[in-house]
């Protein structure tokens, strides 16, 4: 996987009303995003 922070899986099939995408984050990127969202800089 290397330096990839996320993966996108596109889905469509006979039972799907429309194509959709799932986004999967690495644990490190999820931690980084959660720290940014909790910081005082982004709260004010």
C-alpha positions in Angstrom: 0.0 0.0 0.0 3.0 2.3 0.5 2.2 6.0 1.1 -1.5 5.7 0.5 -3.7 7.4 3.1 -7.0 6.1 1.8 -8.6 3.7 -0.7 -11.8 4.1 -2.8 -13.9 1.1 -3.7 -16.5 1.7 -6.4 -19.5 -0.6 -6.4 -22.3 -1.2 -8.8 -24.2 -4.3 -9.5 -27.6 -5.8 -10.5 -29.2 -5.0 -7.1 -27.7 -1.5 -6.7 -30.0 1.3 -7.6 -27.0 3.5 -8.5 -23.2 3.1 -8.3 -21.6 4.2 -5.0 -18.2 4.5 -3.5 -16.8 3.4 -0.1 -13.8 5.3 1.3 -11.4 3.5 3.6 -8.9 5.4 5.7 -5.7 4.1 7.1 -5.5 4.1 10.9 -2.8 6.8 10.9 -4.8 9.1 8.7 -7.9 8.6 10.8 -5.9 9.5 13.9 -4.6 12.6 12.2 -8.1 13.8 11.1 -9.5 13.2 14.6 -6.7 15.2 16.2 -7.3 18.1 13.8 -11.0 18.1 14.5 -10.4 18.2 18.2 -7.8 21.0 18.2 -8.6 24.5 19.5 -7.6 26.0 16.3 -10.5 24.4 14.4 -13.0 24.9 17.2 -12.8 28.7 17.2 
